[in-house]
Amino acid sequence: MSESNEKIQGYELNEEEWDLVDIFKNPDDLSKAEWQKKYPIKTREDWDILQKELDSEWSELWSKPPGRELLKSNINIVLPEIKSQRKLIDLGISRVGLLIKEDYLIAKDLSQMSFDNLLNIHHNLTAQGVLDIFVKLSKHKIIKDQLVVELKKALETLALNWTGKYVPYKDQTNKF
């Protein structure tokens, strides 16, 4: 689709303005020309009103401490109570550093955590990473193999949704 087939009627966004619109007001991932045809901005005053709204959203985004939005899944699997004091770093868990960064140091720290809670420990921890935690806990006889089987089956129909809940990262400045 050529962007210049039809002339945009009204105010045309410059690249800097379009960047803001694209981030906050373009959920359909339209091109600039497509977006301006679908949501025409007739005058500079119309743009000024929209820009105030965008500036407010941008300001809100940057006023939050660094963090992540939580995910909710359709998986209702929870780890059992774990009494093991084994260090997670000794279990061979891939990306164990993500757990350690968030102060999960020993197997007992994961006791009775749901799949969703495990998934939300760190923004770089994926469903596959949670499965790896289950596999390694099972391999070291900390949890039953059946739990791994149940999780693998549940992951076949995994559905994830954003919750809208925002959680700041733990402060790492005082770790050393």
NUVOMAR-215508 format. One record per residue (C-alpha): residue in three letters; x, y, z. Coordinates in nm, 2 decimals, padded with zeros to 4 digits, m for minus. Each point is the difference from the previous one (the first is absolute). Layout:
N
residu->ALA; u->X; v->Y; w->Z .
...
//
This chain:
176
residu->MET; u->00.00; v->00.00; w->00.00 .
residu->SER; u->00.15; v->00.33; w->m00.10 .
residu->GLU; u->m00.01; v->00.27; w->00.26 .
residu->SER; u->m00.03; v->00.28; w->m00.25 .
residu->ASN; u->m00.31; v->m00.13; w->m00.19 .
residu->GLU; u->m00.23; v->00.23; w->00.19 .
residu->LYS; u->00.09; v->00.34; w->00.14 .
residu->ILE; u->m00.03; v->00.03; w->00.37 .
residu->GLN; u->m00.28; v->00.25; w->00.08 .
residu->GLY; u->00.08; v->00.24; w->00.28 .
residu->TYR; u->00.31; v->00.02; w->00.23 .
residu->GLU; u->00.28; v->m00.24; w->m00.10 .
residu->LEU; u->00.22; v->m00.14; w->00.28 .
residu->ASN; u->00.38; v->00.05; w->m00.02 .
residu->GLU; u->00.23; v->m00.29; w->00.09 .
residu->GLU; u->00.04; v->00.10; w->00.36 .
residu->GLU; u->m00.38; v->00.04; w->00.05 .
residu->TRP; u->m00.06; v->m00.33; w->m00.18 .
residu->ASP; u->00.25; v->m00.18; w->00.23 .
residu->LEU; u->m00.21; v->00.10; w->00.30 .
residu->VAL; u->m00.33; v->m00.10; w->m00.17 .
residu->ASP; u->00.15; v->m00.33; w->m00.11 .
residu->ILE; u->00.10; v->m00.09; w->00.35 .
residu->PHE; u->m00.32; v->00.09; w->00.18 .
residu->LYS; u->m00.29; v->00.02; w->m00.25 .
residu->ASN; u->00.07; v->m00.26; w->m00.27 .
residu->PRO; u->m00.11; v->m00.34; w->00.14 .
residu->ASP; u->m00.07; v->m00.12; w->m00.35 .
residu->ASP; u->00.36; v->00.07; w->m00.11 .
residu->LEU; u->m00.12; v->00.21; w->m00.30 .
residu->SER; u->00.24; v->00.19; w->m00.22 .
residu->LYS; u->00.01; v->00.38; w->00.06 .
residu->ALA; u->m00.21; v->00.07; w->m00.31 .
residu->GLU; u->m00.25; v->m00.28; w->00.09 .
residu->TRP; u->m00.03; v->00.13; w->00.36 .
residu->GLN; u->m00.06; v->00.36; w->m00.11 .
residu->LYS; u->m00.27; v->m00.11; w->m00.24 .
residu->LYS; u->m00.17; v->m00.21; w->00.27 .
residu->TYR; u->00.04; v->00.27; w->00.27 .
residu->PRO; u->00.02; v->00.33; w->m00.18 .
residu->ILE; u->00.14; v->00.30; w->00.18 .
residu->LYS; u->m00.17; v->00.30; w->m00.17 .
residu->THR; u->00.19; v->00.29; w->00.15 .
residu->ARG; u->00.31; v->00.09; w->00.20 .
residu->GLU; u->m00.23; v->00.06; w->00.30 .
residu->ASP; u->m00.12; v->m00.36; w->m00.03 .
residu->TRP; u->00.36; v->m00.11; w->00.01 .
residu->ASP; u->00.08; v->00.22; w->00.30 .
residu->ILE; u->m00.29; v->m00.17; w->00.20 .
residu->LEU; u->00.13; v->m00.35; w->m00.10 .
residu->GLN; u->00.35; v->00.10; w->00.08 .
residu->LYS; u->m00.09; v->00.10; w->00.35 .
residu->GLU; u->m00.16; v->m00.34; w->00.05 .
residu->LEU; u->00.31; v->m00.17; w->m00.14 .
residu->ASP; u->00.23; v->00.21; w->00.21 .
residu->SER; u->m00.20; v->m00.10; w->00.31 .
residu->GLU; u->00.03; v->m00.37; w->m00.09 .
residu->TRP; u->00.37; v->00.03; w->m00.07 .
residu->SER; u->00.06; v->00.18; w->00.33 .
residu->GLU; u->m00.20; v->m00.26; w->00.19 .
residu->LEU; u->00.21; v->m00.28; w->m00.16 .
residu->TRP; u->00.33; v->00.17; w->00.11 .
residu->SER; u->m00.12; v->00.09; w->00.35 .
residu->LYS; u->m00.03; v->m00.37; w->00.09 .
residu->PRO; u->00.30; v->m00.17; w->00.14 .
residu->PRO; u->00.15; v->m00.26; w->m00.24 .
residu->GLY; u->m00.21; v->m00.31; w->00.01 .
residu->ARG; u->m00.22; v->m00.24; w->m00.19 .
residu->GLU; u->m00.37; v->m00.07; w->m00.06 .
residu->LEU; u->m00.12; v->m00.34; w->00.13 .
residu->LEU; u->m00.14; v->m00.28; w->m00.21 .
residu->LYS; u->m00.29; v->m00.23; w->00.08 .
residu->SER; u->m00.02; v->m00.35; w->m00.15 .
residu->ASN; u->m00.26; v->m00.27; w->m00.03 .
residu->ILE; u->00.23; v->m00.24; w->00.19 .
residu->ASN; u->m00.10; v->m00.09; w->00.36 .
residu->ILE; u->00.30; v->m00.20; w->00.11 .
residu->VAL; u->00.17; v->00.08; w->00.34 .
residu->LEU; u->00.32; v->m00.14; w->00.13 .
residu->PRO; u->m00.04; v->m00.20; w->00.33 .
residu->GLU; u->00.15; v->00.11; w->00.32 .
residu->ILE; u->00.38; v->m00.03; w->m00.04 .
residu->LYS; u->00.22; v->m00.05; w->00.30 .
residu->SER; u->00.33; v->m00.05; w->m00.19 .
residu->GLN; u->00.28; v->00.24; w->00.08 .
residu->ARG; u->00.18; v->m00.08; w->m00.32 .
residu->LYS; u->00.14; v->00.31; w->m00.18 .
residu->LEU; u->m00.18; v->00.07; w->m00.33 .
residu->ILE; u->00.34; v->00.07; w->m00.16 .
residu->ASP; u->00.10; v->m00.36; w->00.07 .
residu->LEU; u->m00.31; v->m00.15; w->m00.18 .
residu->GLY; u->00.10; v->00.08; w->m00.36 .
residu->ILE; u->m00.30; v->00.23; w->m00.06 .
residu->SER; u->00.05; v->00.20; w->m00.32 .
residu->ARG; u->m00.02; v->00.37; w->00.06 .
residu->VAL; u->00.04; v->m00.06; w->00.38 .
residu->GLY; u->00.15; v->00.35; w->00.02 .
residu->LEU; u->m00.35; v->00.15; w->m00.06 .
residu->LEU; u->m00.12; v->m00.18; w->00.31 .
residu->ILE; u->00.30; v->00.10; w->00.21 .
residu->LYS; u->m00.04; v->00.37; w->m00.11 .
residu->GLU; u->m00.35; v->m00.01; w->00.15 .
residu->ASP; u->00.13; v->m00.16; w->00.33 .
residu->TYR; u->m00.11; v->m00.36; w->m00.07 .
residu->LEU; u->00.31; v->m00.18; w->00.12 .
residu->ILE; u->m00.10; v->m00.35; w->00.13 .
residu->ALA; u->m00.27; v->m00.25; w->m00.11 .
residu->LYS; u->m00.21; v->00.08; w->00.30 .
residu->ASP; u->m00.04; v->00.36; w->m00.13 .
residu->LEU; u->m00.22; v->m00.14; w->m00.28 .
residu->SER; u->m00.22; v->m00.19; w->00.24 .
residu->GLN; u->m00.38; v->00.01; w->m00.09 .
residu->MET; u->00.06; v->00.24; w->m00.29 .
residu->SER; u->m00.26; v->m00.01; w->m00.28 .
residu->PHE; u->00.10; v->m00.02; w->m00.37 .
residu->ASP; u->m00.10; v->00.37; w->m00.04 .
residu->ASN; u->00.21; v->00.11; w->00.30 .
residu->LEU; u->00.30; v->m00.19; w->m00.13 .
residu->LEU; u->m00.05; v->00.15; w->m00.35 .
residu->ASN; u->m00.02; v->00.35; w->00.15 .
residu->ILE; u->00.32; v->m00.02; w->00.20 .
residu->HIS; u->00.19; v->00.18; w->m00.27 .
residu->HIS; u->m00.11; v->00.14; w->m00.34 .
residu->ASN; u->00.26; v->m00.22; w->m00.18 .
residu->LEU; u->m00.13; v->m00.32; w->00.15 .
residu->THR; u->m00.22; v->m00.18; w->m00.25 .
residu->ALA; u->m00.24; v->m00.30; w->00.02 .
residu->GLN; u->00.28; v->m00.22; w->m00.12 .
residu->GLY; u->00.22; v->00.14; w->00.28 .
residu->VAL; u->m00.27; v->m00.09; w->00.25 .
residu->LEU; u->m00.01; v->m00.35; w->m00.15 .
residu->ASP; u->00.37; v->m00.02; w->00.04 .
residu->ILE; u->m00.03; v->00.08; w->00.37 .
residu->PHE; u->m00.26; v->m00.28; w->00.04 .
residu->VAL; u->00.23; v->m00.24; w->m00.19 .
residu->LYS; u->00.31; v->00.08; w->00.21 .
residu->LEU; u->m00.20; v->m00.02; w->00.33 .
residu->SER; u->m00.13; v->m00.34; w->m00.11 .
residu->LYS; u->00.34; v->m00.12; w->m00.11 .
residu->HIS; u->00.14; v->00.07; w->00.35 .
residu->LYS; u->m00.31; v->m00.18; w->00.16 .
residu->ILE; u->m00.12; v->00.33; w->00.15 .
residu->ILE; u->m00.34; v->m00.04; w->m00.17 .
residu->LYS; u->m00.18; v->m00.29; w->m00.16 .
residu->ASP; u->00.05; v->m00.08; w->m00.37 .
residu->GLN; u->m00.38; v->00.00; w->m00.04 .
residu->LEU; u->m00.01; v->00.38; w->00.05 .
residu->VAL; u->00.24; v->00.04; w->m00.30 .
residu->VAL; u->m00.23; v->m00.22; w->m00.21 .
residu->GLU; u->m00.30; v->00.21; w->00.10 .
residu->LEU; u->00.18; v->00.32; w->m00.08 .
residu->LYS; u->00.11; v->m00.12; w->m00.34 .
residu->LYS; u->m00.35; v->m00.10; w->m00.09 .
residu->ALA; u->m00.14; v->00.33; w->00.12 .
residu->LEU; u->00.26; v->00.20; w->m00.20 .
residu->GLU; u->m00.15; v->m00.15; w->m00.32 .
residu->THR; u->m00.30; v->00.23; w->00.05 .
residu->LEU; u->00.18; v->00.29; w->00.17 .
residu->ALA; u->m00.18; v->00.34; w->m00.03 .
residu->LEU; u->00.16; v->00.31; w->00.15 .
residu->ASN; u->m00.17; v->00.34; w->00.06 .
residu->TRP; u->00.14; v->00.32; w->00.15 .
residu->THR; u->m00.15; v->00.09; w->00.33 .
residu->GLY; u->00.05; v->00.37; w->00.00 .
residu->LYS; u->00.18; v->m00.03; w->00.34 .
residu->TYR; u->00.34; v->00.16; w->00.00 .
residu->VAL; u->00.28; v->m00.12; w->00.24 .
residu->PRO; u->00.33; v->00.18; w->00.04 .
residu->TYR; u->00.32; v->m00.19; w->m00.02 .
residu->LYS; u->00.18; v->m00.07; w->00.32 .
residu->ASP; u->00.27; v->00.26; w->00.08 .
residu->GLN; u->00.33; v->m00.16; w->m00.08 .
residu->THR; u->00.22; v->00.29; w->00.13 .
residu->ASN; u->00.05; v->m00.14; w->00.35 .
residu->LYS; u->00.09; v->m00.36; w->m00.10 .
residu->PHE; u->00.38; v->00.03; w->00.05 .
//
